[in-house]
Amino acid sequence: GEPNILICCTKNIFPPVMNTTWIKNGEIIKGFKETSYLPAQDGTFRKLHYLAFIPNEHD
C-alpha cells in the first residue's frame, strides 16, 4: 500500500485534559503525533492527532 496519514480531530474538550489511544485489531498503536490544545471561540479546546501508516490488504 501507499503511505497514508489518519487524522483525528477531537472537539469540545473542557478542561483541556484528555488521553488518546489508537487501537488496531485490539492492539494499542504507538507513535502517533498530536498538536497542543487549540482554543475554540466558545471557550472549549480541540486537538488534532496524526498517525502515519502503510495499509495492507487486511486494513
Backbone as CSV, one residue per row, in Angstrom:
resi,resn,N_x,N_y,N_z,CA_x,CA_y,CA_z,C_x,C_y,C_z
1,GLY,0.801,-1.186,0.000,0.000,0.000,0.000,0.850,1.259,0.000
2,GLU,0.183,2.344,-0.227,0.828,3.660,-0.239,0.812,4.270,1.164
3,PRO,1.827,5.069,1.507,1.824,5.738,2.808,0.592,6.643,2.952
4,ASN,-0.018,6.598,4.129,-1.210,7.382,4.442,-1.066,8.014,5.814
5,ILE,-1.937,8.967,6.096,-1.998,9.569,7.425,-3.457,9.608,7.866
6,LEU,-3.737,8.995,9.012,-5.055,9.113,9.622,-5.047,10.357,10.497
7,ILE,-6.134,11.112,10.462,-6.246,12.324,11.265,-7.503,12.219,12.124
8,CYS,-7.333,12.471,13.406,-8.453,12.501,14.343,-8.542,13.907,14.920
9,CYS,-9.693,14.540,14.793,-9.912,15.877,15.352,-10.899,15.745,16.511
10,THR,-10.424,16.026,17.713,-11.264,15.969,18.901,-11.679,17.393,19.252
11,LYS,-12.982,17.611,19.401,-13.507,18.958,19.666,-14.253,18.997,20.995
12,ASN,-14.568,20.218,21.423,-15.365,20.460,22.632,-14.731,19.869,23.884
13,ILE,-13.417,19.992,24.004,-12.701,19.489,25.170,-12.688,20.583,26.236
14,PHE,-13.126,20.242,27.438,-13.003,21.158,28.567,-13.150,20.364,29.844
15,PRO,-12.243,20.511,30.762,-10.997,21.275,30.665,-10.043,20.616,29.679
16,PRO,-8.965,21.294,29.297,-8.052,20.744,28.284,-7.152,19.636,28.836
17,VAL,-7.788,18.509,29.163,-7.077,17.331,29.666,-7.761,16.115,29.064
18,MET,-7.007,15.278,28.369,-7.574,14.046,27.809,-6.453,13.105,27.406
19,ASN,-6.765,11.834,27.303,-5.837,10.827,26.797,-6.421,10.253,25.521
20,THR,-5.566,9.996,24.553,-5.992,9.411,23.286,-5.227,8.120,23.057
21,THR,-5.937,7.090,22.616,-5.312,5.806,22.313,-5.770,5.366,20.933
22,TRP,-4.818,5.009,20.073,-5.132,4.437,18.767,-5.034,2.923,18.924
23,ILE,-6.049,2.209,18.416,-6.093,0.754,18.534,-6.358,0.152,17.160
24,LYS,-5.596,-0.887,16.836,-5.801,-1.624,15.585,-5.871,-3.106,15.923
25,ASN,-6.988,-3.732,15.574,-7.196,-5.156,15.838,-6.944,-5.505,17.300
26,GLY,-7.399,-4.640,18.200,-7.268,-4.887,19.625,-5.915,-4.548,20.222
27,GLU,-4.968,-4.109,19.410,-3.619,-3.777,19.877,-3.439,-2.262,19.907
28,ILE,-2.835,-1.754,20.969,-2.550,-0.326,21.072,-1.420,0.034,20.121
29,ILE,-1.626,1.113,19.365,-0.624,1.585,18.406,0.093,2.782,19.009
30,LYS,1.401,2.752,18.977,2.209,3.861,19.489,2.792,4.639,18.313
31,GLY,3.296,5.829,18.600,3.991,6.592,17.578,3.164,7.645,16.874
32,PHE,1.963,7.932,17.370,1.183,8.987,16.727,1.665,10.348,17.206
33,LYS,1.388,11.357,16.426,1.742,12.742,16.747,0.468,13.487,17.111
34,GLU,0.610,14.546,17.901,-0.554,15.337,18.274,-0.175,16.797,18.442
35,THR,-1.167,17.661,18.252,-0.953,19.087,18.472,-1.142,19.388,19.956
36,SER,-0.814,20.599,20.340,-1.185,21.066,21.674,-2.678,21.387,21.634
37,TYR,-3.248,21.737,22.763,-4.664,22.093,22.794,-4.861,23.419,22.074
38,LEU,-5.819,23.450,21.166,-6.100,24.637,20.364,-7.392,25.268,20.871
39,PRO,-7.365,26.542,21.290,-8.575,27.163,21.831,-9.627,27.410,20.750
40,ALA,-10.880,27.205,21.125,-12.013,27.497,20.241,-12.708,28.761,20.750
41,GLN,-13.525,29.362,19.910,-14.195,30.617,20.272,-15.193,30.456,21.416
42,ASP,-15.700,29.240,21.620,-16.703,29.029,22.677,-16.088,28.709,24.040
43,GLY,-14.755,28.787,24.154,-14.092,28.532,25.429,-13.631,27.102,25.619
44,THR,-13.998,26.214,24.688,-13.518,24.836,24.748,-12.215,24.740,23.956
45,PHE,-11.710,23.536,23.827,-10.467,23.309,23.100,-10.660,22.180,22.105
46,ARG,-9.747,22.101,21.169,-9.700,20.979,20.230,-8.260,20.520,20.121
47,LYS,-8.086,19.313,19.599,-6.750,18.742,19.472,-6.743,17.828,18.255
48,LEU,-5.653,17.861,17.501,-5.510,17.004,16.325,-4.481,15.923,16.625
49,HIS,-4.771,14.714,16.151,-3.870,13.575,16.302,-3.613,13.002,14.917
50,TYR,-2.369,12.630,14.652,-1.970,12.123,13.336,-1.278,10.779,13.491
51,LEU,-1.633,9.836,12.629,-0.984,8.528,12.639,-0.589,8.160,11.212
52,ALA,0.710,8.105,10.964,1.214,7.697,9.645,1.240,6.168,9.592
53,PHE,0.813,5.611,8.461,0.823,4.154,8.320,0.825,3.781,6.843
54,ILE,1.175,2.547,6.586,1.093,1.978,5.238,0.089,0.834,5.315
55,PRO,-1.061,0.972,4.654,-2.086,-0.064,4.750,-1.680,-1.350,4.035
56,ASN,-2.244,-2.447,4.527,-2.066,-3.723,3.835,-3.447,-4.270,3.476
57,GLU,-3.526,-5.448,2.916,-4.811,-5.968,2.442,-5.793,-6.262,3.574
58,HIS,-5.328,-6.291,4.824,-6.213,-6.568,5.958,-6.786,-5.296,6.583
59,ASP,-6.350,-4.130,6.120,-6.840,-2.866,6.685,-8.153,-2.451,6.050
